Amino acid sequence: MHGRVVLVTGGGRGVGRGIATRFLEAGADVVICGRKSPESPLQVGDRSATFVQADVRVIEDVDRLIGEVVAAHGRLDVLVNNAGGSPSADSATVSPRFSASIIHL
């Protein structure tokens, strides 16, 4: 993966952070995005991921995100579409709109 450019959506925490860490370990140039900055920088040795704030539910944010990755690295080789969310709710009583918002993400 050395020299490859990887974008991991939702890469600041949880599963996405683990995925981004593995790509860093493999030598990739890693960009992570999320609605909020990660609590701590993502680093492996002397290598670190770049964070771009973006909400992948907003098309303008997605356009800006891809533009920033390409401007900084010249290309995008791998996209890991990891962003997601599932607020706690009783599945028997949630509204169809609630379910649709999770699927839309």
C-alpha positions as CSV (number, residue, x, y, z in Angstrom):
1,M,0.0,0.0,0.0
2,H,3.1,2.2,0.1
3,G,2.3,5.5,-1.7
4,R,-1.4,4.8,-2.2
5,V,-3.9,7.4,-1.1
6,V,-6.7,6.1,1.1
7,L,-9.8,8.0,2.4
8,V,-11.7,6.4,5.3
9,T,-15.0,8.1,6.0
10,G,-15.8,8.0,9.8
11,G,-12.1,7.2,10.3
12,G,-11.7,9.1,13.5
13,R,-13.1,6.5,15.9
14,G,-14.3,3.0,16.2
15,V,-14.0,0.5,13.3
16,G,-13.0,3.3,10.9
17,R,-10.1,4.3,13.1
18,G,-9.0,0.7,13.1
19,I,-9.2,0.5,9.4
20,A,-7.3,3.7,8.9
21,T,-4.6,2.5,11.4
22,R,-4.0,-0.6,9.3
23,F,-3.6,1.4,6.1
24,L,-1.1,3.6,7.9
25,E,0.8,0.6,9.1
26,A,0.8,-0.7,5.5
27,G,2.4,2.6,4.3
28,A,-0.6,4.3,2.7
29,D,-1.2,8.1,2.8
30,V,-4.4,8.2,4.8
31,V,-7.1,10.8,5.0
32,I,-9.9,10.4,7.5
33,C,-13.1,12.4,7.7
34,G,-15.9,12.9,10.1
35,R,-18.3,15.5,11.4
36,K,-16.1,16.1,14.5
37,S,-12.4,16.0,14.9
38,P,-11.0,12.8,16.5
39,E,-10.3,12.9,20.2
40,S,-6.6,12.2,19.5
41,P,-4.5,12.3,16.3
42,L,-4.2,9.1,14.4
43,Q,-0.5,8.2,14.3
44,V,1.5,5.1,13.6
45,G,5.2,5.8,14.4
46,D,6.2,8.9,12.5
47,R,3.2,8.6,10.1
48,S,-0.1,10.3,10.7
49,A,-3.5,10.5,9.0
50,T,-4.9,13.8,7.8
51,F,-8.3,14.8,9.1
52,V,-10.8,16.7,7.0
53,Q,-14.1,17.7,8.6
54,A,-17.0,16.6,6.5
55,D,-20.5,15.3,6.8
56,V,-21.0,12.7,4.1
57,R,-24.8,13.2,4.2
58,V,-24.2,16.7,2.7
59,I,-23.2,16.5,-1.0
60,E,-21.3,19.8,-0.9
61,D,-19.2,18.4,1.9
62,V,-18.4,15.3,-0.1
63,D,-17.4,17.4,-3.2
64,R,-15.2,19.5,-1.0
65,L,-13.7,16.4,0.7
66,I,-12.8,14.7,-2.5
67,G,-11.4,18.0,-3.9
68,E,-9.2,18.5,-0.8
69,V,-7.8,14.9,-1.1
70,V,-7.0,15.2,-4.8
71,A,-5.5,18.7,-4.3
72,A,-3.2,17.4,-1.5
73,H,-2.3,14.1,-3.0
74,G,-3.0,14.3,-6.7
75,R,-5.4,11.3,-6.7
76,L,-7.5,9.0,-4.6
77,D,-6.7,5.3,-4.8
78,V,-9.0,3.7,-2.2
79,L,-12.2,4.8,-0.6
80,V,-13.5,3.0,2.5
81,N,-17.1,4.2,3.0
82,N,-17.3,3.4,6.7
83,A,-19.3,6.4,8.0
84,G,-22.5,5.3,9.7
85,G,-24.6,5.7,12.8
86,S,-27.3,4.0,14.6
87,P,-28.8,5.8,17.6
88,S,-30.3,3.7,20.3
89,A,-34.0,3.2,19.6
90,D,-36.6,0.5,20.0
91,S,-37.0,-1.0,16.6
92,A,-40.7,-1.8,17.3
93,T,-41.6,1.8,17.8
94,V,-39.3,3.9,15.6
95,S,-40.8,5.9,12.8
96,P,-40.2,5.1,9.1
97,R,-38.4,8.5,8.8
98,F,-35.9,7.4,11.5
99,S,-35.1,4.2,9.7
100,A,-34.8,6.0,6.4
101,S,-32.3,8.5,7.9
102,I,-30.0,5.6,8.9
103,I,-30.3,4.0,5.5
104,H,-29.7,7.3,3.7
105,L,-26.3,7.6,5.5
